[in-house]
Amino acid sequence: MQPLPGVASAGEDGPAPRGEEPPRGPLPQQAGDGGLERRVASGLAFLRRRLTGDYEVDDFGYDEELTDQVLMSLLRPMYEKYFRVEVKGIENVPSEGGALIVANHSGTLPLDGLMMQVAVHDHHPAGRHLRLLAADLVFMLPVVNELARKLGHTLACAEDAERLLAQGELVGVMPEGFKGIGKPFGERYKLQRFGRGGFVSTALRHGVPIVPCSIVGAEEIYPMIGNAKTLARLLGFPYFPLTPTFPWLGPLGAIPLPTKWTIQFGEAIPTDGYPLEAAEDPMLMFNLTDQVREQIQHTLYKLLVQRRSVFF
């Protein structure tokens, strides 16, 4: 009979010397029980703080503890298992200090912003948090408004962006706005206009780097083949999407397609070398805006050429 590894058999090395005992340690089950106990204790402490109000939110309503322990845990299965997001270039996001991450926007519903938040939260070596600038409509919807605030979103206005950058935060902006997220499927991965360059002016005022971000995969989750404009006006929405499954399949039609995503953070564009008055130079803002837009568009095309399939 073969001896068990690491255990002397009779007649080989004999019994262990007197005075020596085999190493003692927790059995695997015991170790697991300890880990479970810690998780239960942590969860109970979290609930106690929630019930007693012993937790902090910032001036914008951002709840870091709730985001880390609950909201990210809810988003992570969609990020890891459903969209299977691959992240590239996370080292281009600064480890400290303010920075502005500028990304393309698509997908009919703004899931791309949420997935970008998870990407930074889970993959950045410094464990940084991304604060997104969101449209007014987000803060007019019940429930969505509260969740957005808890996740660290704030109004897409220069004042809020500047306050966050002055505090050394990572700020995310998607300059295409509704023009990008609500464009027809036939125009997928073609960047829309980037506004008047307000994000560039904000970055110049605070001398923070601009990090272009390209997201592939979001365009196909809800292929928008039509827009019920009359219904959109009645509901107060910028558009009302018609897709191959929505509204024809009812609630089932609202389930996004399980596309394979790639999020790539490009090389940062520094702005700290410009004088203070540069933020008021329209030609400079136009050139920098065009540089950011072209870098994102070029990376999108490159990622599209590299991907094997929409779903794999």
N, C-alpha and C positions, 0 to 999 in steps of 0.2 A: 504494500500500500504506500502510495506516495505521501511524504510528510507535507503538511501545510507550509507554505512559504513563511520563513522567519520563525518556525517553531521546530526545535530540535526533537528528533525522534528517539525512542528508547534505544540505547546501545550506541548512539553517536556521540553526542556531547554530554550526555547525562543531564541530571536535573540542574536547575539554576543554582549558583553558589548561594550558601547560607547568608542570610542578611540582605540579599538582594531580592526585590520584588519586581514583578513585571510592571512596566509603565502603566500608570493609571490615567484615565481621561474619560470625558463624557462619552457615552455610547452615542452612535449617530442619532438615535431616536431622541436621546436626552438633549443633544445639541439642537436638534430641530425644535424640540419643545421650548428651549430657552429662547430661540429666535422668534418663535410664535408668541411667547409671553411678552417679549419686548415690543413686538408689533401691536399686540393687543393693548399694552400699557400706553404706547405712543398714540394709538387711535383713541383711547379713552381720554388721554390728556388733551388731544386735539378737540374732542367733543366738549370737554369741560370748558376750554377757552372759548369755543363758539357760543356755548350757552351763557357763559358769564360775561361775554363781551370783552374778554381779556386778550384782544389781538389788535393789530395795528393796520391801518390803511393810510395811504398817502393822500395828498391834496386832490389827486385825480380819482380816488376811489380804488386804487390798485391794492389788492390783497395778496401779498407775496406768499404767505403761508398757505392760503387756500389754493392759489395757483399751483404751487409746488406739490402739494399733497393730494389734491383732488382733481382740479381741472386738467392738469397735464396728464394725470392718470387716465382720465376719460378720453382725451384726445390721442393718447399714445397707441392704443390698439388700431385705430384708423391709420395712423402714421406708419406703424411698423408692419402690420399684417394686411391691411386693405390696400393702401397705396404703395407700400413697400418702398418708402422714400430713400433715395440714395443722395447723400450730401457730399458735395465737393467744394474745396477751397475755403473751408471754415477757418483756416489759419489766416485768411485775409481780413477777418473781422477782428478789430483791435481788442486786446485783452483788458484794457482799462480806458477810461475817459469816454467822452461823447463821440458818437459817430452816427452817420445817417446811412441807412441801408435802403437803396432804391430798387424796386423790383417791378417786373411786369405783372399785369393783373388779368385774370381770365377765369372762366369756368362757370358763369351764370350765378353761382353762389360763391361768396368769398372764402372758400375753404383754403385757398392758397395762402392767405395771410396767416391762418391758424397753423398750417403745416410748417410755414417758415418760422413761426414762434417756437414750435416743438424742436425744429432742427437746431436753432441757436441754443435753446435751453438744454437739450440732451447731448449735443456734440461739441459745444465750445469748451475748450480746456478750462477756462475760467468760470464756467457755469453761468454765463451772463443771461440776462433777461432782455427780450426785445419788446419795446413799447410801440405799438402800432398806432398810426393816425388813421381814424376811421371817418366815414361820411356821416353827415347829420342824421340820415335815415336810421343808422344803427342805434342811435340814442333816442329815437322816437318809438321804437318797438318795445312792447312790454317783455319782460324776462331777458330778451336779448340785450337790452340796455344795461341791466344789472350785471349780467355775465361779462359783457364787454368791459365794463369798468373794473370788475374784479380781476380780469386778465391783464389789465394795464393799458387798455385802449383809451384813447382820448380824441377829441375833435381834431379834424384835419385843418388846423389853422396855425398861422405862423407863431402866435403868442404861446400856445401850448407846446409846440415843437421847440421853441427857443428855451422855455423854462426847463424842459426835460434835458436838452443838450447842455444847458448851463449846470445841471446837476450831474453831468457825466454819464447820462443814460444812452443806451443804444435805441435809436428811433427808426422805425420802419415806415416807409411811405410808398404808395403805389400811385404814381402821378396820372396814370391813364384813367383812374376813377371808374365811373359807370360806363364810359366809352369802351374801356377794355373788357370789363367783366360781362357786359351785355352785348358784345359784338356777335354777329352771325358766325356760324361754324365755318363758313366758307372763307372767313378772314382770320382764321386761327393762326396764331404765332406771328401776326403782322402787328407790330406795335402801333398804337394810336398816338395821337398828339400828347405831349407831356406838359400841357398847360403853358403857363408863362414863365416857368423856371423859378417858382417861388421856393422850392426846396433847395435850389442852388444858393439863392440869396440867404436863406436861413443858415446853411452850412458855412458860407463865407463870413457871416457876422460872428460866428463862434469859432471859426478856424478849425472845424472838425472834418475828418476825411469822409468822402462819399464812397460807399461800397456798392457797386452795381450787383444785382442779383437776378439770375435767370431761372425761371421755373418751367419745366417741361412736364407735361402729363395732365395738368389741370384743365387744359382746353377741351379735353375729350370726356370729362366726367358727366357733363350735361350738354350734348351737342345741340346747340340752339339753331333750329331750322326755321323759326318764325317768331314774330313778336306781336302779341295782341295789344296794340297800342291803345285802343279804346278802353279795354279793361284795365290797363295800366294807369290811365288817367283817372278812372273812377276810384281805383284803390290808392292813388297817390304814389305809385311806384315809377321809377324811371323807365321800366320796361316790364312786360309780363312774358316770360319765356315759353315757347312751344318747342318741345323736344320730341324725339321718337317715342318716348314713354310718358311724358307729362304734357297735359293733364289726363291723357287717355287711359292710363292705368291707375288713376287715383293716387293714393298715398304711396303705392309701390313705385310709381313713376318718379317719386322724389328721391329714390335711392340712387346715389351716384354710381357710375360705372367704375369697376375696379382697375383703373389704369395704373401703369407703373410710372412713378414720378422721379425726376431728378431735380435737385436744387443746387445750383452752383453759385457761390459767392466769388465775384471777380476781384481783381487787384484793386486796392483802394486808390482813389484819386485824392491827393492832398489838397487842402485849401488854405493851410496856415501860412503859406508864403505870399499871399496877396495882401495888399494894404486894406485898411478898414473901409475906405471909400469904394472898394471893389464891389461891395454888395449892392451899390447903386448904379453900377455900370451895366446897362442893358445888353450891350454887345458881348461882354464877358459872360453874363448869365446865359445868353443864347448859345454861345460856344460851348460852355461847360455842360449845359443841358443836352445839347446835341451829342457831345462826347459820351455822356452817360448812356443816352438812348442808343447810340450806335454800338456801344460795347455790349449792352444787353441783347440787342437784336443779333449781333454777330455770334454771340455765345448761344443764343437760341437755335440759330441755324446749325451751328456746329454740333450741338447736342442732338438735334433731330437727325442729322446724318449718322451719328454714332449709335442711336438706339435701334435695337433689333425689331421691336414690336411696340404697339401702343399698350399692350397688356402684359408683356413679359420683358 
